[in-house]
Structures are given as C-alpha cells and as structure tokens.
C-alpha cells in the first residue's frame, strides 16, 4: 500500500491527536470536538472576507480555489473556538468544476449547472470528461491544503489535524441530474430507476472525480477524509445498497490505500443526512460514521452493527437555545456516544449562519471539561 511522505502530519504531528486517536478507535481522555461548516457563515471574520470578495465580483467557487483565502477561512474557527480539527474549506462542486462541468453557485439558490444530465445520452457526454484530467487542475486545492497544514503547525502545540472533505457520488449526481437544488431529488431517482446502467456510469464517474479530489487533500497533508452525502436520506435502503453504496465505496478507495509510517491507514469518515434507515449499509469499511440529529448515537450504533467510531450529533437547532438547554443536550449526546469504541463530538449537520460564535466556543470548552 502507498505510504504517505515522511514529513506528512500523520507521521510527524497529528498521529497522536485526540481526533485521529478517536477515529482509529482509541478513546482519548478528552472527547475531541469539531463542527461541520465551522469555517464559514457564522463567523464575522468570514463574512467580512466574503463581502470583499463579492464586491470584487468573485463568487464562492473563486474563493474556494484561492489557496490563500481557502487556507485562511479553514484556520479561522481553529483560532477562535479551539476545536480539535480543521476541515478544509471547499465546496462539493469544486471537483466538478475542475473536471470541466459548467457550474456556478448562485446566492440564495445554490449550485446551478449550465446543462442538466437527464438522459443516457447526457450521461455519455458528461463521462467523456476524463477524470484523470483533474490532476492537472487540482493545484489550487493542493496549495490551499499545504498552506493550511503550515498554518495549523503554528497554532497551539501544532498537533491539530486537517480533515479532507468531498461530496459523495450520489449527492454530486443528484445535482448534476436536477441541474440545481431539488427538494425530493425526483429527477435523480427517476434516472436511477429508468436507466440503471447510465446511472451506474454517472456515479462511477462521480466517484472517480471525488476520489482524486479527496486523495489530493490527503497527499498534501490532511490527516483524515470525510465523505459527505447530503441527499442519501432520500433513498430507501435497497436502492441505496444497489445504486449508491458501491460508488461511495469506490470514492473512498483512493484514500483507503494510503498509510502512515506505522502502516495504519488514513482515517475515513462517512456521513449522510437523513440516513437513519441506511446506517446498516453505511459502514463502507470506514473508521467513523457521522450521525445526524434525527437518531441518537446509541441507536445509530445498533443499526450500524459494527465496531466504528461515531461522530455527532448535537441538533443545530439547539444552538439558539438558552445555555442550560444546550448543556443538557451536550450531556445527552455524550452519554449516547459513550457506548461506542470512541466518540467525536459534532453537530448533526452544519453550523447555521445565525449561530452566535461564542456559543460554539462555549460548547468546545464544555465538551473538553466533561
């Protein structure tokens, strides 16, 4: 199996961090905590930066592909909150854009494709874009990761790991087929049922793109990788197992083969939104399963039925409640997570943009104190 370079953070600084230990099943004395979407809209320093970018006519994807800005945004919550991990600031559309898909992120709408992929013929036109060509366009991402890793080395004791991030093939395919955000993903589910071979071609292509994107982040210094499936919860279990899980597994395979100097592989995390009925199929040989707020961690672990670390799952809606309610919710999550081999505290989804950053800092302190 390919080994990471000698000076990779997993070999020099982050291998003994709380987060990596927890992902690998060694429960640390202090529960590690980070938040999905911790880098972004809730932070005034981020909003100030994005306002300047917007005034200059630069969109979200431009910001993601600016190495200096992506790195700065990734580091902001680590400096402010004292979280146990950074997650690389990016967007699930970035690898599609770099692969040659004409996509923009419209404010107030979300990702919008110039052309939707609705038919087998559309799929063939898309997959003609060679994922291998992505290697020539990934340098802004690689440089952003390098800058971030260097910045993390200067915060605290320098052991804070970076998590690589990518959207799962189903979520990418759902956007490609609908051409824009969808409430029920009917178009994607229809293509899946009507043209399963074309669907398989589409998701395998998306898996290749995602795998290259994730692997680049790990090769440049990320110490773990998370596959994020925003729309998996729209599927029944049998359809997920047949038409989605194989592509998600393939997306992770490119990282799965990478090892540190001890021979241990890079930790892999799989997270799906609304995936309560899918947990029995979501352990795609990963180290941790992220759980959203709808299912208690102990119940989710019973459904997963394997020895994995759990991540989650404070309800983001609690963040606006009085502190005594937040504190009670923290205790509930930590108690439920105590039945797992290890637990990484997180939200059950992303940080809402209206969140008071001071609340997040207080949650980190509370989790660390328990």
C-alpha positions as CSV (number, residue, x, y, z in Angstrom):
1,X,0.0,0.0,0.0
2,X,1.3,3.5,-0.8
3,X,2.9,5.3,2.2
4,X,2.5,9.0,2.9
5,X,5.7,11.0,2.7
6,X,7.9,11.1,5.8
7,X,7.0,14.7,6.7
8,X,3.2,14.2,6.4
9,X,1.5,15.5,9.5
10,X,0.2,12.0,10.4
11,X,3.9,10.9,10.6
12,X,5.1,14.0,12.5
13,X,2.4,15.9,14.4
14,X,-1.2,14.6,14.2
15,X,-1.0,10.8,14.7
16,X,-1.4,11.1,18.4
17,X,-4.0,13.9,18.3
18,X,-7.3,13.4,20.0
19,X,-9.2,13.3,16.7
20,X,-7.0,10.7,14.9
21,X,-6.9,8.5,18.0
22,X,-10.7,8.6,18.3
23,X,-11.2,7.9,14.6
24,X,-8.9,4.9,15.0
25,X,-10.8,3.6,17.9
26,X,-8.6,4.6,20.8
27,X,-10.9,6.7,23.1
28,X,-8.8,9.7,24.3
29,X,-9.2,11.1,27.8
30,X,-10.8,14.2,26.4
31,X,-13.5,13.9,23.8
32,X,-12.5,15.7,20.5
33,X,-14.9,18.1,19.0
34,X,-15.2,20.0,15.7
35,X,-18.2,21.3,13.8
36,X,-19.4,20.7,10.3
37,X,-19.4,24.1,8.5
38,X,-17.4,25.6,11.3
39,X,-15.5,27.5,8.7
40,X,-18.0,29.9,7.2
41,X,-21.1,31.9,7.6
42,X,-21.4,32.1,11.4
43,X,-18.0,33.9,11.7
44,X,-17.9,37.7,11.3
45,X,-14.3,37.4,10.0
46,X,-15.5,35.1,7.3
47,X,-18.4,37.4,6.4
48,X,-16.1,40.3,6.1
49,X,-13.8,38.4,3.8
50,X,-16.6,37.2,1.6
51,X,-18.1,40.7,1.4
52,X,-14.8,41.9,0.0
53,X,-14.7,39.0,-2.5
54,X,-18.3,39.7,-3.6
55,X,-17.6,43.4,-4.1
56,X,-14.7,42.3,-6.3
57,X,-17.1,40.2,-8.4
58,X,-15.7,36.8,-7.1
59,X,-18.1,34.0,-6.3
60,X,-17.9,31.2,-3.8
61,X,-16.1,28.8,-6.1
62,X,-13.5,31.5,-6.8
63,X,-12.9,31.8,-3.0
64,X,-12.6,28.0,-2.7
65,X,-10.0,27.9,-5.4
66,X,-7.9,30.8,-4.0
67,X,-5.3,28.9,-1.9
68,X,-4.6,31.8,0.5
69,X,-8.3,32.5,1.1
70,X,-9.3,28.8,1.5
71,X,-6.5,28.4,4.0
72,X,-7.4,31.5,6.0
73,X,-11.0,30.5,6.2
74,X,-10.1,27.0,7.3
75,X,-8.0,28.3,10.1
76,X,-10.4,30.9,11.4
77,X,-12.5,28.5,13.6
78,X,-9.4,26.8,15.0
79,X,-8.1,30.1,16.2
80,X,-11.5,31.2,17.6
81,X,-13.0,28.1,19.0
82,X,-10.1,25.8,19.9
83,X,-11.6,22.9,18.1
84,X,-9.7,19.6,17.8
85,X,-9.7,19.6,14.0
86,X,-9.9,21.9,10.9
87,X,-11.9,20.8,7.9
88,X,-10.7,22.1,4.6
89,X,-12.8,25.0,3.3
90,X,-14.2,23.9,0.0
91,X,-17.5,23.1,-1.7
92,X,-18.8,19.8,-3.1
93,X,-19.0,21.5,-6.5
94,X,-15.2,22.2,-6.7
95,X,-14.1,18.9,-8.2
96,X,-16.9,19.0,-10.7
97,X,-15.8,22.5,-11.8
98,X,-12.2,21.4,-12.0
99,X,-13.3,18.3,-14.1
100,X,-14.9,20.6,-16.7
101,X,-18.5,20.9,-15.6
102,X,-20.1,24.3,-16.2
103,X,-21.4,25.0,-12.7
104,X,-21.9,28.2,-10.6
105,X,-23.2,28.8,-7.1
106,X,-26.0,31.3,-7.2
107,X,-26.5,33.3,-4.0
108,X,-29.8,32.2,-2.4
109,X,-30.1,29.3,-4.7
110,X,-27.1,27.0,-4.6
111,X,-25.3,25.0,-7.3
112,X,-26.7,25.5,-10.8
113,X,-25.5,23.6,-13.8
114,X,-25.4,25.1,-17.3
115,X,-26.9,21.8,-18.6
116,X,-28.7,19.1,-16.6
117,X,-27.8,15.5,-17.1
118,X,-31.2,13.9,-17.7
119,X,-30.7,11.1,-20.2
120,X,-28.3,8.3,-21.1
121,X,-27.0,10.5,-23.9
122,X,-26.4,13.3,-21.4
123,X,-24.5,10.9,-19.2
124,X,-22.3,9.8,-22.1
125,X,-21.4,13.4,-22.9
126,X,-20.5,14.1,-19.2
127,X,-18.4,11.0,-18.7
128,X,-16.4,11.9,-21.8
129,X,-14.8,14.4,-19.5
130,X,-11.8,12.3,-18.3
131,X,-11.4,12.4,-14.5
132,X,-7.7,11.9,-14.9
133,X,-7.5,15.4,-16.4
134,X,-8.5,16.6,-12.9
135,X,-4.9,16.0,-11.8
136,X,-3.8,19.0,-14.0
137,X,-6.3,21.3,-12.3
138,X,-6.0,20.4,-8.7
139,X,-3.0,22.6,-7.8
140,X,-5.1,25.4,-6.2
141,X,-6.6,22.7,-3.9
142,X,-3.2,21.2,-3.1
143,X,-1.6,24.6,-2.4
144,X,-4.6,25.5,-0.2
145,X,-4.0,22.3,1.9
146,X,-0.3,22.9,2.1
147,X,-0.9,26.5,3.4
148,X,-3.5,25.2,5.9
149,X,-1.2,22.5,7.2
150,X,1.6,25.0,7.7
151,X,-0.8,27.4,9.5
152,X,-2.1,24.6,11.8
153,X,1.5,23.8,12.8
154,X,1.7,27.3,14.3
155,X,-1.5,27.1,16.4
156,X,-1.2,25.7,19.9
157,X,1.1,22.7,20.1
158,X,0.9,22.2,16.3
159,X,-1.0,18.9,16.5
160,X,-4.4,20.0,15.2
161,X,-5.2,17.8,12.2
162,X,-6.9,18.8,9.0
163,X,-9.8,16.8,7.6
164,X,-10.2,16.5,3.9
165,X,-13.7,16.9,2.5
166,X,-15.7,15.8,-0.5
167,X,-19.3,15.3,-1.6
168,X,-20.4,11.7,-2.1
169,X,-21.2,10.5,-5.7
170,X,-24.9,10.3,-5.1
171,X,-25.1,13.9,-3.9
172,X,-23.0,15.1,-6.9
173,X,-25.1,13.0,-9.3
174,X,-28.3,14.4,-7.8
175,X,-27.2,18.0,-8.5
176,X,-26.0,17.1,-12.0
177,X,-29.3,15.4,-12.9
178,X,-31.6,18.1,-11.5
179,X,-29.3,20.9,-12.7
180,X,-29.9,22.7,-9.4
181,X,-31.0,22.0,-5.8
182,X,-34.0,19.8,-5.5
183,X,-36.4,19.0,-2.6
184,X,-37.0,15.4,-3.4
185,X,-34.3,14.5,-6.0
186,X,-37.0,13.0,-8.2
187,X,-35.0,13.5,-11.4
188,X,-32.0,11.6,-10.0
189,X,-34.2,8.8,-8.5
190,X,-36.0,8.6,-11.9
191,X,-32.8,8.2,-13.8
192,X,-31.6,5.6,-11.4
193,X,-34.8,3.5,-11.9
194,X,-35.3,4.1,-15.6
195,X,-31.7,3.8,-16.8
196,X,-29.7,1.9,-14.2
197,X,-26.7,1.3,-16.5
198,X,-26.5,5.1,-17.3
199,X,-26.9,5.8,-13.6
200,X,-24.0,3.5,-12.8
201,X,-21.8,5.2,-15.4
202,X,-22.7,8.6,-13.9
203,X,-22.0,7.6,-10.3
204,X,-18.8,5.7,-11.1
205,X,-17.6,8.8,-12.9
206,X,-18.5,11.0,-9.9
207,X,-16.7,8.5,-7.6
208,X,-13.5,8.8,-9.7
209,X,-13.7,12.6,-9.5
210,X,-14.4,12.6,-5.8
211,X,-11.6,10.1,-5.1
212,X,-9.0,12.2,-6.9
213,X,-10.2,15.3,-5.0
214,X,-10.0,13.6,-1.6
215,X,-6.7,11.9,-2.3
216,X,-5.1,15.2,-3.3
217,X,-6.1,16.7,0.1
218,X,-4.6,13.8,2.0
219,X,-1.4,13.6,0.0
220,X,-0.8,17.3,0.8
221,X,-1.4,17.0,4.5
222,X,-4.9,16.2,5.5
223,X,-4.9,13.6,8.4
224,X,-8.4,12.2,7.7
225,X,-11.1,12.3,5.0
226,X,-14.8,12.7,5.2
227,X,-17.3,11.8,2.5
228,X,-20.4,13.9,2.9
229,X,-23.7,12.6,1.4
230,X,-26.2,15.4,1.6
231,X,-29.1,13.6,-0.1
232,X,-28.7,9.9,0.8
233,X,-31.7,10.1,3.1
234,X,-34.0,10.5,0.1
235,X,-33.4,6.8,-0.8
236,X,-34.8,3.5,0.5
237,X,-32.3,1.0,1.8
238,X,-32.4,-1.4,-1.1
239,X,-31.9,1.4,-3.7
240,X,-29.0,2.8,-1.6
241,X,-27.3,-0.6,-1.3
242,X,-27.7,-1.3,-5.1
243,X,-27.2,2.0,-6.7
244,X,-25.2,4.3,-4.3
245,X,-23.1,2.3,-1.8
246,X,-20.7,0.8,-4.5
247,X,-19.9,4.3,-5.9
248,X,-19.3,5.7,-2.4
249,X,-17.0,2.8,-1.5
250,X,-15.1,3.5,-4.8
251,X,-14.8,7.2,-3.9
252,X,-13.1,6.2,-0.6
253,X,-10.8,3.6,-2.2
254,X,-8.4,6.1,-3.5
255,X,-7.7,7.3,0.1
256,X,-8.2,3.9,1.8
257,X,-4.9,2.6,0.4
258,X,-2.8,5.4,1.8
259,X,-0.9,4.6,5.1
260,X,1.2,6.4,7.6
261,X,4.7,5.3,8.6
262,X,3.3,2.7,11.0
263,X,1.2,1.1,8.3
264,X,-2.0,2.5,9.7
265,X,-4.4,3.9,7.0
266,X,-5.7,7.4,6.9
267,X,-9.0,7.6,8.9
268,X,-12.1,7.6,6.8
269,X,-15.5,9.2,7.9
270,X,-18.8,8.6,6.2
271,X,-21.7,11.0,6.9
272,X,-25.2,11.1,5.4
273,X,-28.1,13.5,6.1
274,X,-31.4,11.9,7.0
275,X,-29.7,8.5,6.7
276,X,-31.3,6.8,9.7
277,X,-32.7,4.0,7.7
278,X,-29.4,3.5,5.9
279,X,-26.9,3.0,8.8
280,X,-26.8,-0.7,8.3
281,X,-25.3,-0.1,4.9
282,X,-23.1,2.9,5.6
283,X,-20.1,1.2,7.0
284,X,-18.2,1.0,3.7
285,X,-15.0,-0.1,5.5
286,X,-14.7,3.2,7.2
287,X,-13.4,4.2,10.6
288,X,-16.2,6.5,11.7
289,X,-19.8,7.1,10.9
290,X,-21.3,10.6,11.2
291,X,-24.8,10.7,12.6
292,X,-27.3,13.5,12.1
293,X,-29.6,14.8,14.8
294,X,-32.5,12.6,14.0
295,X,-31.2,9.4,15.6
296,X,-29.5,9.1,19.0
297,X,-25.9,7.9,18.7
298,X,-26.5,4.7,20.7
299,X,-29.5,3.8,18.5
300,X,-27.5,4.6,15.3
301,X,-24.6,2.3,16.6
302,X,-27.1,-0.6,17.0
303,X,-28.2,-0.1,13.4
304,X,-24.7,0.2,12.1
305,X,-23.8,-3.0,13.9
306,X,-20.1,-2.8,13.6
307,X,-17.2,-1.6,15.7
308,X,-16.8,2.0,14.4
309,X,-16.3,5.4,16.0
310,X,-19.4,7.6,16.0
311,X,-19.4,11.3,15.2
312,X,-22.1,13.8,16.1
313,X,-24.8,14.7,16.8
314,X,-26.0,17.8,18.6
315,X,-29.1,19.2,16.9
316,X,-28.1,22.5,15.3
317,X,-31.4,24.0,16.4
318,X,-30.2,23.8,20.0
319,X,-27.5,26.4,19.3
320,X,-30.0,29.2,19.7
321,X,-31.5,28.0,23.0
322,X,-30.6,29.1,26.5
323,X,-27.3,27.7,27.8
324,X,-28.9,25.3,30.2
325,X,-30.8,23.6,27.3
326,X,-27.6,23.5,25.3
327,X,-25.7,21.9,28.2
328,X,-28.4,19.3,28.7
329,X,-28.2,18.4,25.1
330,X,-24.5,18.1,25.2
331,X,-24.8,15.7,28.1
332,X,-27.3,13.6,26.2
333,X,-25.1,13.3,23.2
334,X,-22.0,12.4,25.2
335,X,-23.9,9.8,27.1
336,X,-25.3,8.2,24.0
337,X,-21.8,8.3,22.4
338,X,-20.2,6.6,25.4
339,X,-21.4,3.2,24.2
340,X,-19.2,3.4,21.1
341,X,-15.5,2.5,21.0
342,X,-14.8,6.3,20.6
343,X,-16.8,9.4,20.0
344,X,-16.1,12.6,18.1
345,X,-18.4,15.3,19.2
346,X,-20.0,17.3,16.4
347,X,-23.3,18.7,15.3
348,X,-25.9,16.6,13.5
349,X,-25.4,18.8,10.5
350,X,-23.7,22.1,9.7
351,X,-23.5,25.3,11.8
352,X,-26.4,27.6,11.0
353,X,-25.3,31.0,9.7
354,X,-27.2,32.7,12.5
355,X,-25.3,31.0,15.2
356,X,-23.5,33.1,17.8
357,X,-19.8,32.1,17.6
358,X,-19.5,32.4,21.3
359,X,-21.9,29.5,21.8
360,X,-19.6,27.3,19.7
361,X,-16.6,28.2,21.7
362,X,-18.5,27.5,24.9
363,X,-19.6,24.1,23.6
364,X,-16.0,23.2,22.9
365,X,-15.0,24.2,26.4
366,X,-17.9,22.2,27.9
367,X,-17.1,19.0,25.9
368,X,-13.5,19.2,26.8
369,X,-14.3,19.7,30.5
370,X,-16.5,16.5,30.7
